[in-house]
């Protein structure tokens, strides 16, 4: 969402439509990750997600302190999303293409087991072709 609306793009849908090259998408995400400490980027994030660039709309308490917390929260949210996209490609691919089945020496894991861990079929299933 942010890449489409960054810098007040006049037509976000066209910007999204341009993101067809996965390598370019990853490069833009990595560049965003490196710039999350910049005040200009944090201001832009706040404006995109809050439709405000300044804390005047926050009532009660200290609007400046609340705005700083708001910006820090947005930074953490975007940082977590970037980490998933860059470091956990298998999650992205599973969401995009469906469930993944991973084999191991012990068997086959599908979903979660009773203890919250992976469901392991032991002994392993014997697959015959």
VOPAGU-2260 file (C-alpha; in pm, 1 decimal, decimal comma):
REM VOPAGU-2260
SITE   aa  ch    i         X         Y         Z
SITE  UNK   A    0       0,0       0,0       0,0
SITE  UNK   A    1     271,7     244,5      92,4
SITE  UNK   A    2     465,5     203,3    -232,3
SITE  UNK   A    3     151,9     289,2    -428,8
SITE  UNK   A    4      72,3     600,4    -223,4
SITE  UNK   A    5     423,8     724,7    -143,3
SITE  UNK   A    6     494,2    1085,0    -236,1
SITE  UNK   A    7     124,5    1142,0    -311,4
SITE  UNK   A    8     117,0     948,5    -634,6
SITE  UNK   A    9    -181,2    1088,4    -829,1
SITE  UNK   A   10    -298,6     740,8    -935,1
SITE  UNK   A   11    -200,0     467,4    -686,3
SITE  UNK   A   12    -361,0     190,9    -894,4
SITE  UNK   A   13    -130,1     264,8   -1186,3
SITE  UNK   A   14     166,2     255,1    -948,8
SITE  UNK   A   15      53,6     -87,3    -822,3
SITE  UNK   A   16       9,8    -207,5   -1180,6
SITE  UNK   A   17     373,3    -112,7   -1250,9
SITE  UNK   A   18     497,4    -346,2    -976,5
SITE  UNK   A   19     516,1    -649,7   -1203,2
SITE  UNK   A   20     891,8    -702,2   -1180,3
SITE  UNK   A   21     959,6    -894,3    -858,0
SITE  UNK   A   22    1327,4    -794,3    -848,7
SITE  UNK   A   23    1236,9    -425,2    -873,4
SITE  UNK   A   24     971,7    -469,7    -603,3
SITE  UNK   A   25    1227,7    -627,9    -369,0
SITE  UNK   A   26    1476,2    -347,8    -443,1
SITE  UNK   A   27    1214,4     -85,1    -357,3
SITE  UNK   A   28    1126,1    -269,4     -35,7
SITE  UNK   A   29    1495,5    -293,7      60,3
SITE  UNK   A   30    1545,5      78,0     -11,0
SITE  UNK   A   31    1244,6     158,0     207,3
SITE  UNK   A   32    1389,2     -57,6     486,3
SITE  UNK   A   33    1714,3     140,0     475,9
SITE  UNK   A   34    1530,9     472,6     490,9
SITE  UNK   A   35    1295,2     398,3     782,0
SITE  UNK   A   36    1513,7     608,0    1012,9
SITE  UNK   A   37    1472,6     922,9     801,4
SITE  UNK   A   38    1228,4    1180,8     936,2
SITE  UNK   A   39    1103,0    1260,1     584,4
SITE  UNK   A   40    1012,7     895,6     525,4
SITE  UNK   A   41     842,5     869,5     865,7
SITE  UNK   A   42     644,6    1187,1     789,4
SITE  UNK   A   43     544,1    1039,8     454,2
SITE  UNK   A   44     441,8     709,2     615,8
SITE  UNK   A   45     233,7     897,1     871,4
SITE  UNK   A   46      64,5    1101,1     601,2
SITE  UNK   A   47     -14,3     795,0     388,7
SITE  UNK   A   48    -150,3     586,7     676,9
SITE  UNK   A   49    -312,2     868,3     880,1
SITE  UNK   A   50    -396,6    1119,0     608,3
SITE  UNK   A   51    -217,6    1375,6     820,2
SITE  UNK   A   52     138,6    1502,7     822,3
SITE  UNK   A   53     116,9    1682,3    1155,1
SITE  UNK   A   54     -23,5    1595,5    1500,4
SITE  UNK   A   55    -289,2    1871,1    1516,5
SITE  UNK   A   56    -576,9    1624,0    1490,8
SITE  UNK   A   57    -473,3    1442,8    1812,1
SITE  UNK   A   58    -682,3    1572,9    2100,6
SITE  UNK   A   59    -587,6    1553,8    2465,3
SITE  UNK   A   60    -251,9    1489,5    2623,6
SITE  UNK   A   61      60,8    1600,1    2443,7
SITE  UNK   A   62     -11,0    1572,2    2070,3
SITE  UNK   A   63     357,7    1593,0    1980,5
SITE  UNK   A   64     453,4    1299,3    2205,1
SITE  UNK   A   65     154,0    1097,6    2084,4
SITE  UNK   A   66     246,9    1173,8    1723,5
SITE  UNK   A   67     603,2    1054,1    1781,9
SITE  UNK   A   68     463,1     729,8    1926,2
SITE  UNK   A   69     230,9     700,0    1626,5
SITE  UNK   A   70     520,2     743,7    1382,4
SITE  UNK   A   71     732,8     492,2    1575,7
SITE  UNK   A   72     445,7     242,6    1562,6
SITE  UNK   A   73     412,2     287,2    1187,4
SITE  UNK   A   74     788,2     241,8    1148,8
SITE  UNK   A   75     773,1     -82,2    1349,7
SITE  UNK   A   76     472,7    -209,0    1151,1
SITE  UNK   A   77     635,2    -140,1     814,1
SITE  UNK   A   78     965,9    -281,2     938,0
SITE  UNK   A   79     794,4    -606,8    1041,1
SITE  UNK   A   80     616,7    -631,0     704,7
SITE  UNK   A   81     944,3    -569,9     520,5
SITE  UNK   A   82    1119,6    -835,6     729,0
SITE  UNK   A   83     851,8   -1089,8     633,8
SITE  UNK   A   84     875,9   -1000,9     264,5
SITE  UNK   A   85    1256,8   -1005,9     253,6
SITE  UNK   A   86    1340,6   -1283,1     501,4
SITE  UNK   A   87    1040,0   -1514,7     497,3
SITE  UNK   A   88     973,7   -1563,8     127,7
SITE  UNK   A   89     819,9   -1903,7     201,0
SITE  UNK   A   90     537,1   -1730,4     390,1
SITE  UNK   A   91     477,2   -1498,1      95,1
SITE  UNK   A   92     488,4   -1787,8    -151,7
SITE  UNK   A   93     253,9   -1999,0      60,2
SITE  UNK   A   94       4,0   -1716,0      78,9
SITE  UNK   A   95      33,4   -1650,4    -293,8
SITE  UNK   A   96      39,4   -2007,3    -423,3
SITE  UNK   A   97    -132,2   -2210,0    -153,2
SITE  UNK   A   98     -16,9   -2439,3     120,8
SITE  UNK   A   99     336,5   -2572,8     120,8
SITE  UNK   A  100     428,6   -2928,8     215,1
SITE  UNK   A  101     778,3   -2975,2     352,3
SITE  UNK   A  102     939,4   -3316,4     375,2
SITE  UNK   A  103    1194,3   -3418,5     636,2
SITE  UNK   A  104    1377,1   -3729,1     755,9
SITE  UNK   A  105    1100,4   -3785,7    1009,7
SITE  UNK   A  106     807,4   -3754,6     778,6
SITE  UNK   A  107     582,5   -3492,9     635,2
SITE  UNK   A  108     469,2   -3173,3     805,8
SITE  UNK   A  109     132,7   -3021,9     726,8
SITE  UNK   A  110     -11,7   -2745,6     942,5
SITE  UNK   A  111      16,9   -2757,8    1321,5
SITE  UNK   A  112      31,2   -3050,5    1560,5
SITE  UNK   A  113    -152,5   -3077,3    1891,5
SITE  UNK   A  114     129,6   -2903,1    2079,3
SITE  UNK   A  115     130,2   -2609,0    1835,2
SITE  UNK   A  116     437,2   -2739,1    1653,4
SITE  UNK   A  117     444,9   -2897,1    1309,6
SITE  UNK   A  118     236,2   -3207,2    1256,1
SITE  UNK   A  119     481,5   -3492,3    1192,4
SITE  UNK   A  120     360,6   -3820,3    1054,0
SITE  UNK   A  121     586,1   -4087,1    1199,8
SITE  UNK   A  122     668,6   -4326,2    1047,7
SITE  UNK   A  123     691,1   -4129,4     724,6
SITE  UNK   A  124     433,4   -4193,6     459,0
SITE  UNK   A  125     560,1   -4414,8     184,2
SITE  UNK   A  126     481,0   -4254,1    -147,1
SITE  UNK   A  127     446,6   -4489,8    -438,5
SITE  UNK   A  128     427,6   -4382,0    -796,9
